[in-house]
Amino acid sequence: MDPPVSFSKIACVGTGLSAIGLGATLKRWYQETDIRFFERSPSPCGTWSINQYPGCACDVPSALYSLSYEPNTDWSRVLPTNAEIERYLLKVAKKYDLLTKMSFSTDVKECQWDADRCRWRILVRDLANGLDLIHECTILFSAAGQLVYPRDLGIPGQETFSGDIFHSARWHRQVTLDDKDVVVIGNGCTATQIVPSIVSRVKSLTQVVRSKHWVFPPIDQPYPSWLRWVFRNVPFALRLHRLQIFLMAEREFPTFPNTPAAAALRAKRRVAVERYMRQTAPAKYHDLLIPDFEVGCKRRIFDTGYLASLHAPKVTLTDAKILSIVPEGLQTTDGIIKADIIILANGFKTNEFISPMVVKGVENETLTEHWAKAGGPEAYNCSVLHGFPNFFMLLGPNAATGHTSAVMASENMVNYALRVAAPVLQGLASTVEIHNSAEQEYSRNVQSALQNTVWNTGCQSWRISGTGACSQFGKTGKLR
């Protein structure tokens, strides 16, 4: 028996920030409501629903981490928590009646272009009952996100551990940390939020450092009640504050080129950040914490009490190489680290974009095959690809900026895609597709421009793919 078939004019994989922005803009611009969203998780809001670890918060100021047409006067602090962002996204989704169009616990397995009917045919599996269904659409969007699928740890023996082991994005809420020996693997943004949030509860905390990061002075603070009153009642006050934050973030952009002038700016910034790290962190850990690469090569981290928390007697920082996970903890080059709980803060599969979903375009070429020929993920204007008609990626390859808000990049992607798709939405054309020459030229220009930037100065980073291509950043920034 064939699976049941449903149809909507537009379909979107994912229900996070980009997807909600897509649904809202479709309604604002075209009064279009014929859209279906498919979400593997049991709830909406994407990464802000999935990541529920202690201390989880945004590292972009809240005034800038919101849709330009839906300003939020209720932010409680400069850097919002995941719970606040989740509430904001739910509020927007409800306003534009998007929740009724979302299907949860549904896994999109494959998307196949039907050239004869000019439709996308989507195989969806209901995770609750294991049944498959087919959904068809004229225009397909991928808003799958990147901070969703944990990176493989690459260390044997996980199945032998006698305690609890889990990734930060798969937090075990039923597990208590109180009076336990806890190990945190990793020291990126996630780990630096977790450590100060749990240190007071645990018996001991050992953090295994596998790389170094520049930790900037904190910028987070609560918004005083009088300022929140101003945002709510004084016209344009919040928009002016948003502009102020944007301009402050843009001051980072001139430090990215690999030029003498930019290098001088980075050197000045490095002196200030290194001074802060040396003054705040224990001296015995300076060699483990302070990088030898340039400021900006990796994403900067704003301190949320992490460096000061390392002074606690119960905290140990080590860069010992992990050989295996054993029943009692970690076997390292320095011996065994005893653990009751192991927390994996080792990041995500950020350069796979759509995996594990399979997308097949013209002549059954998969998106993975398309990118293999190109030497890595690419897309014209970070969104469209030759051979994949009526298909748009939101926050696709090279859409990130490195210095400002992903919400702005997402909003730009949505605006671009809906302008390009307008003839199809309005019934004036059956398909839209980028020329192969345009996609290739765009990608060459982006990669050429990115070669002479701080991101290619020698550090290991999730910004760079295994082929050496930079699949995260574009060469210019745009304000919408």
C-alpha positions as a printed NumPy array, in Angstrom:
array([[  0.   ,   0.   ,   0.   ],
       [  1.408,   3.384,  -1.026],
       [  1.86 ,   6.006,   1.689],
       [ -0.758,   8.783,   1.865],
       [  0.04 ,  11.949,  -0.115],
       [ -0.545,  15.54 ,   1.019],
       [  0.245,  18.863,  -0.68 ],
       [  1.06 ,  22.458,   0.154],
       [  2.412,  25.217,  -2.046],
       [  5.451,  25.631,   0.227],
       [  7.155,  23.163,   2.553],
       [  9.918,  23.853,   5.039],
       [ 12.208,  21.435,   6.866],
       [ 12.702,  22.762,  10.384],
       [ 10.786,  25.007,  12.779],
       [ 13.551,  27.163,  14.2  ],
       [ 14.21 ,  30.857,  13.893],
       [ 14.699,  30.832,  10.1  ],
       [ 11.571,  28.769,   9.516],
       [  9.448,  31.026,  11.71 ],
       [ 10.847,  34.063,   9.902],
       [  9.96 ,  32.438,   6.58 ],
       [  6.36 ,  31.791,   7.593],
       [  5.954,  35.292,   8.984],
       [  7.39 ,  36.981,   5.891],
       [  5.267,  34.888,   3.52 ],
       [  2.2  ,  36.184,   5.311],
       [  3.493,  39.777,   5.525],
       [  4.525,  40.06 ,   1.883],
       [  2.16 ,  37.783,  -0.02 ],
       [ -0.628,  36.922,   2.443],
       [  0.468,  33.362,   1.728],
       [ -0.471,  30.766,   4.334],
       [ -0.269,  27.518,   2.342],
       [  2.862,  26.156,   4.005],
       [  3.758,  23.028,   5.982],
       [  6.679,  22.71 ,   8.379],
       [  8.281,  19.387,   9.307],
       [ 10.226,  19.099,  12.546],
       [ 12.109,  16.057,  13.832],
       [ 11.929,  17.253,  17.442],
       [  8.716,  17.152,  19.482],
       [  8.575,  20.967,  19.766],
       [  9.385,  24.09 ,  17.718],
       [ 12.176,  26.693,  18.022],
       [ 15.049,  24.617,  16.67 ],
       [ 18.377,  24.927,  18.457],
       [ 16.814,  26.933,  21.296],
       [ 14.495,  24.041,  22.066],
       [ 17.114,  21.336,  21.557],
       [ 19.892,  22.922,  23.625],
       [ 18.708,  22.892,  27.24 ],
       [ 21.975,  22.643,  29.158],
       [ 22.637,  24.761,  32.29 ],
       [ 23.776,  28.264,  31.4  ],
       [ 22.585,  28.033,  27.791],
       [ 22.339,  31.536,  26.351],
       [ 22.968,  33.518,  23.202],
       [ 26.297,  35.252,  22.602],
       [ 24.68 ,  37.961,  20.455],
       [ 22.925,  40.882,  22.202],
       [ 19.182,  40.369,  22.448],
       [ 18.276,  43.648,  20.729],
       [ 19.965,  42.296,  17.605],
       [ 18.84 ,  38.699,  18.077],
       [ 15.283,  39.375,  16.977],
       [ 13.445,  39.859,  13.704],
       [ 13.528,  43.463,  12.496],
       [  9.738,  43.534,  12.083],
       [  9.089,  41.896,  15.473],
       [ 11.137,  43.838,  18.046],
       [ 10.931,  42.459,  21.565],
       [ 10.607,  44.932,  24.433],
       [ 10.608,  42.139,  27.018],
       [ 14.254,  41.074,  26.912],
       [ 15.482,  40.913,  30.51 ],
       [ 19.201,  41.168,  29.759],
       [ 21.796,  41.917,  27.099],
       [ 22.528,  38.251,  26.313],
       [ 19.236,  36.334,  26.428],
       [ 18.889,  32.823,  27.8  ],
       [ 17.619,  29.971,  25.67 ],
       [ 14.31 ,  30.097,  27.567],
       [ 13.807,  33.775,  26.703],
       [ 14.591,  33.201,  23.039],
       [ 12.241,  30.231,  22.957],
       [  9.429,  32.355,  24.42 ],
       [ 10.093,  35.07 ,  21.843],
       [ 10.017,  32.641,  18.914],
       [  6.809,  31.015,  20.166],
       [  5.223,  34.453,  20.458],
       [  6.077,  35.256,  16.832],
       [  4.929,  31.822,  15.636],
       [  1.573,  32.252,  17.378],
       [  1.09 ,  35.768,  16.019],
       [  1.399,  34.521,  12.44 ],
       [ -0.547,  31.302,  13.107],
       [  2.391,  29.061,  12.228],
       [  2.104,  26.44 ,  14.98 ],
       [ -0.996,  24.936,  13.349],
       [  1.043,  24.337,  10.202],
       [  3.862,  22.477,  11.971],
       [  4.197,  18.699,  12.175],
       [  6.432,  17.532,  15.025],
       [  8.284,  14.256,  15.558],
       [  8.39 ,  13.884,  11.791],
       [ 11.691,  13.031,  10.136],
       [ 12.249,  14.144,   6.541],
       [ 14.142,  11.25 ,   4.972],
       [ 14.32 ,  12.295,   1.318],
       [ 13.285,  15.126,  -0.991],
       [ 13.026,  14.252,  -4.699],
       [ 12.437,  16.733,  -7.539],
       [  9.716,  15.619,  -9.979],
       [ 10.595,  17.418, -13.215],
       [  7.447,  16.295, -15.052],
       [  5.138,  17.86 , -12.47 ],
       [  7.469,  20.643, -11.252],
       [  7.053,  19.531,  -7.669],
       [  9.153,  18.35 ,  -4.773],
       [  8.176,  14.942,  -3.431],
       [  9.101,  14.563,   0.241],
       [  9.308,  11.277,   2.127],
       [  8.419,  11.908,   5.77 ],
       [  8.474,   9.394,   8.614],
       [  6.22 ,   9.8  ,  11.636],
       [  8.545,   9.027,  14.546],
       [  5.621,   8.29 ,  16.85 ],
       [  4.312,   5.312,  14.869],
       [  7.038,   4.644,  12.286],
       [  4.682,   5.2  ,   9.358],
       [  5.793,   6.945,   6.17 ],
       [  3.879,   9.577,   4.255],
       [  4.498,  11.567,   1.093],
       [  4.156,  15.317,   1.032],
       [  4.414,  17.303,  -2.192],
       [  5.111,  20.994,  -2.624],
       [  5.947,  23.513,  -5.322],
       [  8.674,  25.297,  -3.354],
       [ 10.936,  23.628,  -0.796],
       [ 12.924,  25.372,   1.94 ],
       [ 15.582,  23.863,   4.16 ],
       [ 15.835,  25.545,   7.559],
       [ 17.426,  22.526,   9.19 ],
       [ 19.982,  24.498,  11.192],
       [ 23.557,  23.636,  12.125],
       [ 23.639,  23.469,  15.936],
       [ 21.512,  20.332,  16.053],
       [ 23.48 ,  17.146,  15.365],
       [ 26.326,  16.474,  17.821],
       [ 29.794,  15.92 ,  16.447],
       [ 31.162,  12.412,  16.889],
       [ 33.517,  12.235,  19.855],
       [ 35.895,   9.851,  18.119],
       [ 36.965,   8.163,  21.364],
       [ 36.369,   4.428,  21.914],
       [ 34.689,   2.876,  24.92 ],
       [ 31.651,   5.098,  25.459],
       [ 29.409,   2.062,  25.819],
       [ 31.543,   0.736,  28.69 ],
       [ 31.12 ,   3.765,  30.96 ],
       [ 29.281,   2.876,  34.172],
       [ 27.851,   6.374,  34.732],
       [ 25.869,   8.819,  32.605],
       [ 27.375,  10.215,  29.409],
       [ 25.571,  12.672,  27.147],
       [ 26.104,  15.553,  24.736],
       [ 25.242,  19.08 ,  25.837],
       [ 22.499,  19.185,  23.18 ],
       [ 21.002,  15.944,  24.506],
       [ 20.972,  16.975,  28.155],
       [ 19.657,  14.329,  30.56 ],
       [ 17.356,  16.356,  32.785],
       [ 16.658,  13.415,  35.06 ],
       [ 20.342,  13.146,  35.996],
       [ 21.392,  15.043,  39.108],
       [ 24.843,  16.611,  39.235],
       [ 24.795,  17.151,  42.977],
       [ 27.868,  15.754,  44.763],
       [ 29.038,  13.932,  41.634],
       [ 32.438,  13.731,  39.964],
       [ 31.767,  15.42 ,  36.626],
       [ 33.952,  15.608,  33.531],
       [ 33.32 ,  18.163,  30.78 ],
       [ 34.996,  17.455,  27.439],
       [ 35.53 ,  20.61 ,  25.388],
       [ 36.086,  24.284,  26.108],
       [ 34.243,  26.191,  23.413],
       [ 31.27 ,  28.475,  23.967],
       [ 29.01 ,  25.716,  25.309],
       [ 31.539,  24.408,  27.821],
       [ 32.34 ,  27.899,  29.098],
       [ 28.629,  28.375,  29.824],
       [ 28.181,  24.985,  31.481],
       [ 31.193,  25.028,  33.828],
       [ 30.311,  28.147,  35.887],
       [ 26.656,  27.082,  35.946],
       [ 27.285,  23.705,  37.586],
       [ 30.487,  24.165,  39.596],
       [ 28.689,  24.941,  42.855],
       [ 26.666,  21.71 ,  42.673],
       [ 29.247,  19.075,  41.845],
       [ 31.714,  17.218,  44.064],
       [ 34.511,  17.72 ,  41.544],
       [ 34.712,  19.066,  38.013],
       [ 37.431,  18.137,  35.542],
       [ 37.436,  19.918,  32.213],
       [ 39.398,  18.348,  29.376],
       [ 40.671,  21.12 ,  27.123],
       [ 41.2  ,  20.099,  23.508],
       [ 41.806,  23.532,  21.965],
       [ 42.207,  27.167,  22.953],
       [ 39.91 ,  30.162,  22.556],
       [ 40.084,  33.893,  23.069],
       [ 37.757,  34.65 ,  25.989],
       [ 36.631,  38.28 ,  25.885],
       [ 35.494,  40.347,  28.88 ],
       [ 31.792,  39.912,  29.692],
       [ 29.161,  42.112,  28.062],
       [ 26.077,  40.593,  29.678],
       [ 24.048,  42.494,  32.247],
       [ 20.365,  42.815,  33.169],
       [ 18.319,  45.538,  31.536],
       [ 17.155,  47.86 ,  34.349],
       [ 13.399,  48.279,  34.693],
       [ 13.534,  51.944,  33.653],
       [ 15.248,  51.076,  30.374],
       [ 12.715,  48.367,  29.618],
       [  9.991,  50.954,  30.272],
       [ 11.688,  53.243,  27.737],
       [ 11.801,  50.439,  25.161],
       [  8.07 ,  49.828,  25.617],
       [  6.871,  53.427,  25.675],
       [  9.281,  55.715,  23.819],
       [  8.893,  55.511,  20.026],
       [ 11.967,  54.225,  18.177],
       [ 13.98 ,  53.799,  21.406],
       [ 14.419,  50.053,  20.916],
       [ 15.215,  50.496,  17.226],
       [ 17.892,  53.047,  18.079],
       [ 19.319,  50.645,  20.657],
       [ 19.326,  47.896,  18.025],
       [ 21.165,  50.197,  15.619],
       [ 23.69 ,  51.023,  18.336],
       [ 24.372,  47.313,  18.948],
       [ 24.651,  46.691,  15.207],
       [ 27.203,  49.465,  14.752],
       [ 29.222,  48.222,  17.726],
       [ 29.3  ,  44.735,  16.202],
       [ 30.322,  46.142,  12.82 ],
       [ 33.488,  47.5  ,  14.401],
       [ 34.76 ,  43.911,  14.317],
       [ 34.427,  43.629,  10.544],
       [ 37.571,  45.638,   9.672],
       [ 39.658,  43.182,  11.72 ],
       [ 38.862,  40.209,   9.461],
       [ 40.987,  40.892,   6.326],
       [ 44.534,  39.586,   6.405],
       [ 46.038,  43.012,   5.747],
       [ 48.587,  45.081,   7.698],
       [ 45.907,  47.527,   8.856],
       [ 43.606,  44.746,  10.065],
       [ 46.528,  42.916,  11.673],
       [ 47.337,  46.055,  13.658],
       [ 43.733,  46.226,  14.893],
       [ 43.833,  42.557,  15.862],
       [ 47.123,  42.998,  17.697],
       [ 45.641,  45.817,  19.747],
       [ 42.577,  43.711,  20.537],
       [ 44.771,  40.754,  21.433],
       [ 46.685,  42.751,  24.032],
       [ 43.455,  43.749,  25.771],
       [ 41.889,  40.275,  25.692],
       [ 45.066,  38.515,  26.819],
       [ 45.416,  40.966,  29.694],
       [ 41.854,  40.173,  30.784],
       [ 42.439,  36.418,  30.592],
       [ 45.67 ,  36.61 ,  32.598],
       [ 44.064,  38.793,  35.255],
       [ 40.958,  36.622,  35.598],
       [ 42.061,  32.996,  35.151],
       [ 44.375,  31.101,  37.533],
       [ 48.011,  31.542,  36.528],
       [ 48.552,  27.779,  36.511],
       [ 46.102,  27.465,  33.604],
       [ 47.333,  30.321,  31.416],
       [ 49.282,  27.985,  29.132],
       [ 46.187,  25.818,  28.632],
       [ 43.852,  28.72 ,  27.918],
       [ 45.638,  31.495,  26.039],
       [ 45.857,  30.853,  22.27 ],
       [ 48.867,  31.369,  20.057],
       [ 46.72 ,  32.2  ,  17.013],
       [ 45.219,  35.518,  16.037],
       [ 42.13 ,  37.037,  17.592],
       [ 39.229,  36.339,  15.222],
       [ 40.566,  33.101,  13.731],
       [ 38.014,  31.275,  15.883],
       [ 34.702,  32.628,  17.085],
       [ 35.244,  34.794,  20.144],
       [ 33.749,  33.798,  23.489],
       [ 32.274,  36.316,  25.917],
       [ 33.112,  35.336,  29.475],
       [ 30.105,  34.408,  31.601],
       [ 32.054,  33.725,  34.78 ],
       [ 34.026,  30.843,  33.297],
       [ 37.562,  32.096,  33.913],
       [ 36.814,  33.046,  37.524],
       [ 35.163,  29.663,  38.165],
       [ 38.472,  27.934,  37.43 ],
       [ 39.765,  29.222,  40.782],
       [ 37.416,  26.846,  42.643],
       [ 39.433,  24.132,  44.447],
       [ 37.109,  21.454,  43.069],
       [ 37.909,  22.405,  39.43 ],
       [ 40.75 ,  20.847,  37.448],
       [ 41.717,  21.877,  33.932],
       [ 43.759,  19.448,  31.84 ],
       [ 44.858,  18.987,  28.252],
       [ 45.755,  15.322,  28.721],
       [ 44.869,  13.328,  25.613],
       [ 41.897,  11.02 ,  26.082],
       [ 42.81 ,   7.497,  24.973],
       [ 39.521,   5.796,  25.779],
       [ 36.461,   5.86 ,  27.97 ],
       [ 36.518,   3.158,  30.635],
       [ 33.901,   2.065,  33.197],
       [ 35.261,   4.37 ,  35.911],
       [ 35.881,   7.43 ,  33.703],
       [ 38.506,   8.528,  31.185],
       [ 41.777,   6.814,  30.393],
       [ 44.195,   9.6  ,  29.476],
       [ 47.908,   9.963,  28.845],
       [ 48.171,  11.184,  32.452],
       [ 46.188,   8.321,  33.963],
       [ 42.528,   7.725,  34.78 ],
       [ 40.149,  10.603,  35.498],
       [ 37.366,   9.311,  37.725],
       [ 33.854,  10.331,  36.686],
       [ 30.243,   9.706,  37.605],
       [ 29.003,  11.881,  34.726],
       [ 30.663,  12.801,  31.418],
       [ 29.325,  15.834,  29.552],
       [ 30.289,  16.115,  25.888],
       [ 30.627,  19.75 ,  24.837],
       [ 32.526,  18.907,  21.662],
       [ 30.374,  20.804,  19.189],
       [ 28.197,  19.992,  16.207],
       [ 28.378,  18.803,  12.62 ],
       [ 28.273,  22.365,  11.357],
       [ 29.472,  21.858,   7.779],
       [ 26.966,  19.207,   6.708],
       [ 24.015,  21.64 ,   6.5  ],
       [ 21.258,  19.19 ,   5.456],
       [ 22.551,  15.817,   6.668],
       [ 21.134,  13.243,   7.233],
       [ 18.307,  14.352,   4.91 ],
       [ 18.806,  13.339,   1.256],
       [ 17.918,  15.945,  -1.373],
       [ 17.777,  14.771,  -5.008],
       [ 17.525,  17.327,  -7.779],
       [ 17.532,  17.118, -11.559],
       [ 18.702,  13.739, -12.903],
       [ 18.672,  12.334,  -9.356],
       [ 21.872,  14.096,  -8.347],
       [ 21.99 ,  14.425,  -4.58 ],
       [ 23.042,  17.621,  -2.879],
       [ 25.915,  15.705,  -1.289],
       [ 27.134,  14.647,  -4.752],
       [ 26.738,  18.196,  -6.034],
       [ 28.923,  19.532,  -3.225],
       [ 31.47 ,  16.74 ,  -3.621],
       [ 32.075,  17.919,  -7.198],
       [ 32.445,  21.491,  -5.939],
       [ 34.94 ,  20.554,  -3.225],
       [ 32.619,  21.477,  -0.362],
       [ 29.273,  23.086,   0.464],
       [ 28.425,  26.121,  -1.65 ],
       [ 25.328,  27.954,  -2.867],
       [ 24.656,  31.072,  -4.882],
       [ 23.893,  33.862,  -2.43 ],
       [ 24.161,  31.181,   0.26 ],
       [ 20.781,  29.848,  -0.792],
       [ 20.224,  28.378,  -4.289],
       [ 21.939,  25.719,  -6.401],
       [ 21.954,  24.71 , -10.052],
       [ 20.073,  21.469, -10.622],
       [ 17.762,  22.008,  -7.659],
       [ 14.813,  24.086,  -8.928],
       [ 12.484,  25.791,  -6.455],
       [ 14.809,  24.836,  -3.597],
       [ 16.14 ,  27.373,  -1.11 ],
       [ 18.45 ,  27.007,   1.864],
       [ 18.132,  29.361,   4.812],
       [ 21.453,  30.059,   6.522],
       [ 23.168,  27.895,   3.935],
       [ 26.883,  27.84 ,   3.07 ],
       [ 28.72 ,  31.126,   3.737],
       [ 25.661,  32.798,   5.282],
       [ 27.233,  33.362,   8.701],
       [ 29.064,  36.606,   9.392],
       [ 31.407,  35.95 ,  12.311],
       [ 30.716,  39.242,  14.024],
       [ 26.997,  40.023,  14.063],
       [ 23.593,  38.379,  14.408],
       [ 22.574,  35.162,  12.65 ],
       [ 19.021,  36.502,  12.766],
       [ 19.977,  39.285,  10.383],
       [ 21.62 ,  36.785,   8.035],
       [ 18.542,  34.569,   8.217],
       [ 16.23 ,  37.487,   7.506],
       [ 18.346,  38.432,   4.488],
       [ 18.129,  34.847,   3.215],
       [ 14.347,  34.774,   3.576],
       [ 13.947,  38.132,   1.843],
       [ 16.206,  37.076,  -1.029],
       [ 14.506,  33.694,  -1.492],
       [ 10.986,  35.119,  -1.499],
       [ 11.925,  37.777,  -4.047],
       [ 13.411,  35.128,  -6.333],
       [ 10.453,  32.789,  -5.809],
       [  7.851,  35.53 ,  -6.376],
       [  7.   ,  34.469,  -9.982],
       [  6.287,  30.922,  -8.797],
       [  4.313,  32.095,  -5.769],
       [  2.235,  34.365,  -8.004],
       [  1.613,  31.693, -10.646],
       [  3.672,  33.452, -13.326],
       [  6.283,  30.68 , -13.611],
       [  6.547,  27.017, -12.718],
       [ 10.211,  26.975, -11.661],
       [ 13.159,  29.18 , -10.755],
       [ 16.74 ,  27.919, -10.944],
       [ 20.195,  29.451, -10.878],
       [ 22.519,  29.001, -13.866],
       [ 25.476,  26.719, -13.215],
       [ 27.963,  29.366, -14.364],
       [ 26.536,  31.898, -11.904],
       [ 26.77 ,  29.47 ,  -8.975],
       [ 30.356,  28.524,  -9.796],
       [ 31.487,  32.11 , -10.32 ],
       [ 29.891,  33.203,  -7.055],
       [ 31.565,  30.373,  -5.146],
       [ 34.965,  31.094,  -6.692],
       [ 34.683,  34.76 ,  -5.764],
       [ 33.68 ,  33.978,  -2.181],
       [ 36.437,  31.428,  -1.614],
       [ 39.009,  33.696,  -3.251],
       [ 38.028,  36.578,  -0.991],
       [ 38.043,  34.36 ,   2.098],
       [ 41.567,  33.102,   1.483],
       [ 42.995,  36.429,   2.57 ],
       [ 41.181,  36.635,   5.902],
       [ 41.96 ,  35.897,   9.527],
       [ 39.952,  32.646,   9.277],
       [ 42.731,  31.168,   7.157],
       [ 45.64 ,  32.07 ,   9.43 ],
       [ 46.241,  28.618,  10.857],
       [ 43.824,  27.705,  13.649],
       [ 41.565,  24.656,  13.587],
       [ 37.952,  25.767,  13.429],
       [ 34.463,  24.517,  12.592],
       [ 34.412,  27.354,  10.069],
       [ 36.732,  25.431,   7.738],
       [ 35.679,  22.217,   5.972],
       [ 37.851,  19.152,   5.59 ],
       [ 38.88 ,  20.296,   2.102],
       [ 40.148,  23.616,   3.423],
       [ 37.212,  25.591,   2.054],
       [ 35.457,  28.062,   4.314],
       [ 31.775,  27.108,   4.252],
       [ 30.563,  29.492,   6.951],
       [ 31.258,  33.091,   6.024],
       [ 30.557,  35.366,   3.118],
       [ 32.864,  38.131,   1.996],
       [ 30.495,  41.009,   2.715],
       [ 27.946,  41.999,   5.301],
       [ 24.511,  43.411,   4.507],
       [ 21.988,  45.232,   6.644],
       [ 18.285,  44.736,   5.967]])
